[in-house]
């Protein structure tokens, strides 16, 4: 590990690259996004939605099984935005921590 990595790494859990669609509900409205990576405590996603650090989000995500977040399936996550990054061609990058995760019932 380099000195720079040791000083800048703030994640408490390993992030896993996962690319799945996500629906965002934010005070500015409903938006779509695409995850870049997930951990048991947070998410990084891209969206066209503009928001600020500290904003509250509701996210609906189809989680793949085996991430340690839930058994997989449709999941409702409440999250807090911790960082927003400009990104070329992918929309805005949004890093958020999970406040609550709940599996949604399946409709059969």
ABEGO torsion letter per residue (X at the ends): XBAAAAAABABABBBBBBBBBBBBBBAAEBBBBBBABBBAABBBBBBABBBBBGBBBBBBBBBBBGAGABAEEBBBBBBBBABBBBBBGAEBBBBBBBABBBBBBBBX
